[in-house]
Amino acid sequence: MRLLYLYALLTICLAVNKVNAQAVLREAQRQSELLNYQQAIHLYEKAFNKKKTIASARGLAESYRQLNEYTLAETWYAQVVEMKEAQPADFLYYAESLRNNAKYDKAKEWYKKHQTEAGKDAVPNIGSLIASCDSAKYWMLKPVNYDFTHDTLLNTPQSDWGAVPYKNGIVFTSDRIIDPNYMKDKRFLFFNVNNNLKKNYYGWTGLPYLKLFYAEKTANGWQQAIPFSDNLNGPFHNGPATFSADKKEVFFTRTRGITDSKNYTQDPRLQKDYTIKLEIYSAKFDSITNTWTEPQPFVYNAPLQYSVSDACLSNDGQFLYFSSDMPGGVGQSDLYYCKKLNDGTWDKPVNLRQLNSWGSERFPTSDQNNNLYFASNGWGGMGGLDIFISKYNNETTKWNPPKNLGYPLNTHQDDFDIVFTVGGKSGYLSSNRTGGKGSDDIYEFRKKELHFKLKGLVINKKTRAPLKNSKINLCNQINGANLETTTNEKGEFEFQLEENNNYSVSAETTNFHIAQKDSISTIGYADSKLFSVQLELDSIVINQQKNLKFKNIYFDFDKFNIRKTAIKDLNQLVQVMKNNPTMSIELRAHADSRGSDSYNLALSKKRAQSVINYLVTKKINKKRIKAKSYGESQPVNNCRDGVKCTEKEFQQNRRVEFSILGH
């Protein structure tokens, strides 16, 4: 009887727990839909502890993913993908979490599993995501040349981002805490924010709404940040901002309350959910009142339909770039631009389709060279949002393919909103990378001053003795520039090299053959470097000059232009003639037997002239060269008219020979 009673009690308890677990799960899902992820996490954990379902595990994984808690997101997705109900989307998000934790090899495996399981429904850029895992490892081995500064006086434990230069400091966006009773922070402003409006704080994060702040930088560092403008900082979200070149016009993102919605009510118990969409506003600075005018909405705002945000003015003020999820786009949010018309209004938005992916493209900025920068999670990168660069090609009338800026401008977390200061060697970017103070922080960056030097030694190849007064030529193989110097008493020389260039260096001196070293490259170095080279010159014995043999050079059938393969041998001849300025030579030109006698004689004359022309371009006086042409009359083998020969045998007769006439 006791056993029956206990069994019945256990059955009732399990049923109650099941009902409770389902109720808790439903409430967790509701909070998640409201984007109250912190509260949702607590409820999902409670539901999971009562009953380990994929719904509660997936809810936890998704909540942590939305909060950018990558380690915890990975932990929960690792459980989700092992459950039999796991879906291809779970494999994708697990791979994303792994990539955001810099576990690229494992991320690659799960991207491939998503691709296999999803088939034609796999995300459109799955190939680039798989490839990005290898690219990320390469970029980390080849970092770009920037130093970073993270100033704790500028950043707070909350979200600080979107810095743009303004006067003696920066204007940026922040939800920094003023009231100490506010709770945990969140990151930059998202599209499609479903949330109950409250005028004192943002319901999604429990933090103040994003505002525009100004911080001035002095010789003593950053000063205390202050609200930028009461006129620009409305009651809800404000920022990020972009300024015209003269700083007299500003465009910025804003949200506002929609109090005329039929779903709106002051009673929070009856209040229903609706979507706050992002808008762009602009204002002008009134130099008389020293204030900003009342912000005006951008003509293409549609807050009840789609978001428009992240404005960026081109340097000349003729183009306004922005991000939007308006209908007809390529991905989740796309980049657009509007052109300013003659009357000062803006033409219709144009989708930058060559730069947009299936994912999100946000935060466009431009520099003084009209390069366009933007953040994307759809082009493949190191993880999260990566910063890319593109430039409009006037010749093709297209944008160049987006290029990842590499590590450490990008990391395995979110990196966005890059802006360069005047000169293009320094600037600011925003990131939630490891080691920051808040959820998003502002980082200053500056291009490293790299120094590259080439030190060399020239010696006699036979005696190993240094060769002083040798002429040294440094050739930039990218732009063709040449620098010259001579060796000192110890046979030494040196050059300063520029970064991101390839060089060759050669040495020459009287009575020696030229020596050359190629492939001296400063490309890809993150730190300064000293290059060393030793050039060994082989001597020419003067009293054996008349017995010196020069290699023949050969020509293609029915051609008289000099082959590339002959250049090295001709250059050796040039060097000998330069080292021996009284030496004269004779060249004898020939042809094979195919063709008429007269034609082959003319052809051999053209071959002789080609060689003469080349030597003259190398500053050999034409008077030192005597030429004779023999046509087909002096073959080196039996390949005469009517004789069947191989191509190799014919080739031996298509030649120019050299001999020394005097010294």
Residue pairs with C-beta under 8 A, 6 or more apart in sequence:
17 50
17 51
18 50
18 51
20 50
21 47
21 50
21 51
21 53
21 56
24 43
24 46
24 47
24 50
25 43
25 44
25 47
25 53
25 55
25 56
25 59
27 43
28 40
28 43
28 44
28 46
28 47
28 56
28 59
29 40
29 55
29 59
31 37
31 39
31 40
31 43
32 40
32 44
32 59
32 62
32 63
33 194
33 273
34 194
34 195
34 196
34 203
34 204
34 273
35 66
35 193
35 194
35 195
35 204
36 203
36 204
37 63
37 64
37 66
37 67
38 67
38 183
38 184
38 206
40 59
40 63
41 60
41 63
41 64
44 56
44 59
44 60
44 63
45 56
45 60
47 53
47 55
47 56
47 59
48 56
48 57
48 60
54 80
54 83
54 85
54 86
57 76
57 79
57 80
57 83
58 76
58 80
58 90
60 72
60 76
61 73
61 76
61 77
61 79
61 80
61 90
61 93
61 97
62 93
64 70
64 72
64 73
64 76
65 73
65 77
65 93
65 96
65 97
67 186
68 187
68 384
68 413
68 414
68 432
68 439
70 97
70 100
70 101
70 413
71 101
73 93
73 97
73 100
74 94
74 97
74 98
74 100
74 101
74 103
77 90
77 93
77 94
77 97
78 94
80 86
80 90
80 94
81 90
81 91
81 94
81 110
88 114
88 117
88 118
88 121
88 122
89 114
89 118
91 110
91 111
91 113
91 114
91 117
91 118
92 110
92 111
92 114
92 118
92 123
94 110
95 107
95 108
95 109
95 110
95 111
95 113
95 114
95 129
96 107
96 383
98 104
98 106
98 107
98 110
99 107
99 129
99 132
99 133
99 136
99 382
99 383
99 412
100 383
100 384
100 412
100 413
101 383
101 412
102 136
102 382
102 383
102 412
104 133
104 134
104 136
104 137
105 133
107 133
108 130
108 133
108 134
111 126
111 129
111 130
111 133
112 130
114 122
114 123
114 126
115 122
115 126
115 130
123 129
123 358
124 357
124 358
125 357
125 358
125 359
125 378
125 379
125 380
128 379
128 380
129 380
131 380
132 380
132 381
132 382
135 380
135 381
135 404
136 381
136 382
136 383
136 407
136 412
139 382
139 404
139 406
139 407
139 410
140 382
140 407
142 406
142 407
142 524
142 526
143 406
143 407
143 408
143 526
144 405
144 406
144 407
144 408
144 409
144 526
145 447
145 448
145 450
145 499
145 525
145 526
146 408
146 409
146 445
146 446
146 447
146 448
147 445
147 446
147 447
147 448
148 408
148 443
148 444
148 445
149 443
149 444
149 445
149 446
150 435
150 436
150 437
150 441
150 443
150 444
151 221
151 222
151 442
151 444
152 437
153 221
153 222
154 160
154 215
154 222
154 225
154 442
155 436
155 437
155 438
155 441
155 442
156 174
156 176
156 177
156 437
156 438
157 177
157 185
157 437
157 438
158 174
158 175
158 176
158 177
158 185
158 207
158 438
158 439
159 173
159 174
159 175
159 176
159 185
159 186
159 187
159 188
159 207
159 210
159 438
159 439
159 440
160 172
160 173
160 174
160 176
160 430
160 438
160 440
160 441
160 442
161 172
161 173
161 174
161 187
161 188
161 240
161 416
161 417
161 430
161 440
161 441
161 442
162 172
162 173
162 188
162 239
162 240
162 241
162 363
162 417
162 430
163 170
163 171
163 172
163 417
163 419
163 428
163 430
163 442
164 170
164 171
164 172
164 240
164 241
164 242
164 243
164 419
164 428
165 419
165 421
165 422
165 428
166 214
166 243
166 247
167 216
167 247
168 216
168 217
168 218
169 214
169 215
169 216
169 217
169 222
169 223
170 214
170 215
170 217
170 428
170 442
171 212
171 213
171 214
171 228
171 241
171 243
172 212
172 213
172 215
172 225
172 239
172 240
172 442
173 188
173 189
173 210
173 211
173 212
173 213
173 238
173 239
173 240
173 241
174 210
174 211
174 213
174 225
174 239
175 185
175 186
175 202
175 205
175 207
175 208
175 209
175 210
175 211
176 208
176 213
176 225
177 207
177 208
178 208
179 208
182 201
182 206
182 207
182 208
183 205
183 206
183 207
184 205
184 206
184 207
185 205
185 207
185 438
185 439
186 202
186 204
186 205
186 207
186 439
187 414
187 432
187 439
187 440
188 416
188 430
188 440
189 210
189 237
189 239
189 253
189 255
189 278
189 309
191 277
191 278
191 307
191 309
191 325
191 332
191 333
192 275
192 277
192 307
192 325
193 204
193 255
193 275
193 276
194 273
194 274
194 275
194 276
195 202
195 203
195 204
195 273
195 276
196 203
196 268
196 271
196 273
197 203
197 236
197 257
197 276
199 235
199 236
199 257
200 208
201 207
201 208
201 209
202 208
202 209
202 210
202 236
202 237
209 235
209 236
209 237
209 238
209 255
210 237
210 238
210 239
211 227
211 228
211 233
211 238
211 239
212 227
212 228
212 229
212 232
212 233
212 238
212 239
212 241
212 252
213 225
213 226
213 227
213 228
214 225
214 226
214 227
214 228
215 222
215 223
215 224
215 225
215 226
216 222
216 223
217 223
227 233
228 241
229 291
229 292
231 283
231 291
231 292
231 293
231 294
231 295
232 238
232 241
232 250
232 252
232 283
232 292
232 295
234 254
234 256
234 295
235 256
235 257
236 254
236 255
236 256
236 257
236 276
237 253
237 254
237 255
237 278
238 252
238 253
238 254
239 252
239 253
240 252
240 253
240 310
240 363
240 417
241 250
241 251
241 252
241 311
242 250
242 251
242 252
242 311
242 312
242 313
242 365
243 249
243 250
243 313
244 250
244 313
244 317
245 313
245 315
245 316
245 317
247 285
248 284
248 285
248 287
249 282
249 283
249 284
249 285
249 313
249 317
250 282
250 283
250 284
250 285
250 292
251 280
251 281
251 282
251 298
251 311
251 313
251 320
252 280
252 281
252 282
252 295
252 311
253 278
253 279
253 280
253 281
253 309
253 310
253 311
254 278
254 279
254 280
254 281
254 295
255 276
255 277
255 278
255 279
255 303
256 279
256 303
258 264
258 274
258 276
258 303
258 304
261 274
263 271
263 272
263 273
263 274
264 271
264 272
264 274
265 271
265 272
275 304
276 303
277 302
277 303
277 304
277 305
277 306
277 307
277 308
278 303
278 307
278 308
278 309
279 297
279 298
279 301
279 303
279 307
279 308
279 309
280 297
280 298
280 301
280 308
280 309
280 311
280 322
281 295
281 296
281 297
281 298
282 295
282 296
282 298
282 311
283 292
283 293
283 294
283 295
283 296
284 292
284 293
285 291
285 292
285 293
286 292
286 293
298 308
298 311
298 346
299 345
299 346
300 308
300 338
300 346
300 348
300 349
301 308
302 308
302 326
305 326
305 327
306 324
306 325
306 326
306 327
307 323
307 324
307 325
307 333
308 322
308 323
308 324
308 326
309 322
309 323
309 324
309 362
310 322
310 323
310 362
310 363
310 364
311 320
311 321
311 322
312 320
312 321
312 322
312 364
312 365
312 366
313 319
313 320
313 321
314 320
314 321
314 366
314 370
315 366
315 368
315 370
317 340
318 339
318 340
319 337
319 338
319 339
319 340
320 337
320 338
320 340
320 346
321 335
321 336
321 337
321 352
321 364
321 366
321 372
322 335
322 336
322 337
322 338
322 349
322 364
323 333
323 334
323 335
323 336
323 360
323 361
323 362
323 363
323 364
324 333
324 334
324 336
324 349
325 332
325 333
325 334
326 334
326 336
326 349
328 351
329 351
329 356
330 351
330 353
330 356
330 357
330 358
331 356
331 357
331 358
331 359
331 360
331 361
331 378
332 358
332 359
332 360
332 378
333 360
333 361
333 362
334 351
334 352
334 353
334 356
334 361
335 351
335 352
335 355
335 356
335 361
335 364
335 374
336 349
336 350
336 351
336 352
337 349
337 350
337 352
338 346
338 347
338 348
338 349
338 350
339 346
339 347
339 350
340 346
340 347
341 347
352 399
354 390
354 398
354 399
354 401
355 361
355 372
355 374
355 388
355 390
355 399
355 402
356 378
357 376
357 378
357 379
358 378
359 376
359 377
359 378
359 379
360 376
360 377
360 378
360 385
361 374
361 375
361 376
361 378
362 374
362 375
362 376
362 385
362 416
363 374
363 375
363 416
363 417
364 372
364 373
364 374
365 372
365 373
365 374
365 417
365 418
365 419
366 372
366 373
367 373
367 420
367 424
368 420
368 422
368 424
369 391
369 424
370 391
370 392
371 389
371 390
371 391
372 389
372 390
372 391
372 392
372 399
373 387
373 388
373 389
373 405
373 418
374 387
374 388
374 390
374 402
375 385
375 386
375 387
375 388
375 414
375 415
375 416
375 417
376 385
376 386
376 388
376 402
377 384
377 385
377 386
379 386
379 388
379 402
379 404
380 404
381 388
381 404
381 410
382 404
382 407
382 410
382 411
382 412
383 411
383 412
383 413
384 411
384 412
384 413
384 414
384 415
384 432
385 414
385 415
385 416
386 404
386 405
386 410
386 415
387 404
387 405
387 409
387 410
387 415
387 416
387 418
387 429
388 402
388 403
388 404
388 405
389 402
389 403
389 405
390 399
390 400
390 401
390 402
390 403
391 399
391 400
392 398
392 399
392 400
393 399
393 400
404 410
405 418
409 415
409 418
409 429
409 445
411 431
411 433
411 434
413 431
413 432
413 433
413 434
414 431
414 432
414 433
414 440
415 429
415 430
415 431
415 433
416 429
416 430
416 431
417 428
417 429
417 430
418 427
418 428
418 429
419 427
419 428
419 429
420 426
420 427
421 427
421 428
425 446
425 447
426 444
426 445
426 446
426 447
427 444
427 445
428 442
428 443
428 444
428 445
429 442
429 443
429 445
430 440
430 441
430 442
430 443
431 440
431 441
431 443
432 439
432 440
432 441
433 441
448 526
448 527
450 499
450 522
450 525
450 527
450 528
451 496
451 528
452 496
452 497
452 498
452 499
452 522
452 525
452 528
452 529
452 530
452 531
453 494
453 495
453 496
453 497
453 530
453 531
454 474
454 494
454 495
454 496
454 497
454 503
454 505
454 520
454 531
454 532
454 533
455 492
455 493
455 494
455 530
455 531
455 532
455 533
456 472
456 492
456 493
456 494
456 505
456 507
456 532
456 533
456 534
456 535
457 466
457 490
457 491
457 492
457 493
457 533
457 534
457 535
458 466
458 467
458 470
458 472
458 487
458 491
458 492
458 493
458 507
458 509
458 515
458 534
458 535
458 536
458 537
459 465
459 466
459 467
459 491
459 534
459 535
459 536
459 537
460 466
460 467
460 512
460 536
460 537
460 539
461 515
461 536
461 537
461 538
461 539
462 538
462 539
465 491
466 487
466 489
466 490
466 491
466 492
467 487
467 491
467 507
467 509
467 512
467 537
468 487
468 488
468 489
468 490
468 491
469 486
469 487
469 509
470 486
470 487
470 491
470 493
470 507
470 508
470 509
470 537
471 484
471 486
471 507
471 508
471 509
472 484
472 485
472 486
472 487
472 493
472 505
472 506
472 507
473 482
473 483
473 484
473 505
473 506
473 507
473 508
474 482
474 483
474 484
474 485
474 495
474 503
474 504
474 505
475 481
475 482
475 503
475 504
475 505
475 506
476 482
476 498
476 501
476 502
476 503
477 501
477 502
477 503
477 504
477 518
478 501
478 502
479 501
483 495
485 493
485 494
485 495
486 493
487 493
487 507
495 505
497 503
497 520
497 522
497 531
498 522
499 522
499 523
499 525
500 522
500 523
501 521
501 522
501 523
502 519
502 520
502 521
502 522
502 523
503 520
503 521
503 522
504 516
504 517
504 518
504 519
504 520
505 516
505 517
505 520
505 533
505 535
506 514
506 515
506 516
506 517
506 535
507 514
507 515
507 516
507 535
507 537
508 514
508 515
508 537
508 575
508 578
508 579
509 537
509 579
510 579
511 539
511 540
511 542
511 579
511 580
512 537
512 538
512 539
512 540
512 579
513 537
513 538
513 539
513 540
513 572
513 575
513 576
514 537
514 571
514 572
514 575
515 535
515 536
515 537
515 538
516 535
517 533
517 535
520 531
520 533
522 529
540 548
540 576
540 579
540 580
542 580
542 663
545 580
545 583
545 660
545 663
546 660
546 663
548 576
548 660
550 569
550 572
550 573
550 576
550 585
550 658
550 659
551 569
551 572
552 655
552 656
552 657
552 658
553 562
553 563
553 566
553 569
553 570
553 611
553 655
553 656
554 563
554 566
554 651
554 652
554 654
554 655
555 561
555 562
555 563
555 607
555 654
555 655
555 656
556 563
556 654
557 592
557 594
557 650
557 654
558 595
558 603
560 603
560 606
560 607
560 609
560 610
561 610
562 570
562 610
562 611
562 614
570 611
570 614
570 615
571 618
573 585
573 615
573 658
574 615
574 618
574 620
576 583
577 583
577 585
577 615
577 620
577 624
578 619
578 620
580 663
582 662
582 663
583 624
583 660
583 662
583 663
584 624
584 625
584 626
584 660
584 661
584 662
585 624
585 625
585 626
585 658
585 659
585 660
585 661
586 625
586 626
586 627
586 628
586 658
586 659
586 660
586 661
587 608
587 611
587 612
587 625
587 626
587 627
587 628
587 656
587 657
587 658
588 608
588 627
588 628
588 629
588 630
588 634
588 656
588 657
588 658
588 659
589 604
589 605
589 607
589 608
589 611
589 627
589 628
589 629
589 630
589 655
589 656
590 604
590 607
590 630
590 631
590 632
590 634
590 635
590 653
590 654
590 655
590 656
590 657
591 600
591 601
591 603
591 604
591 607
591 631
591 632
591 653
591 654
592 600
592 632
592 635
592 639
592 650
592 651
592 653
592 654
593 600
593 632
593 635
593 639
593 640
593 641
593 643
593 650
593 653
594 600
594 650
595 603
595 632
597 631
597 632
597 633
598 631
600 631
600 632
601 629
601 630
601 631
601 632
602 631
603 631
604 629
604 630
604 631
605 629
607 629
607 654
607 656
608 627
608 628
608 629
608 656
609 627
611 627
611 656
612 622
612 625
612 627
615 622
615 625
616 622
626 661
632 640
632 641
632 653
635 652
635 653
636 652
636 653
636 655
637 645
637 649
637 652
637 653
638 645
639 645
639 649
639 650
639 652
639 653
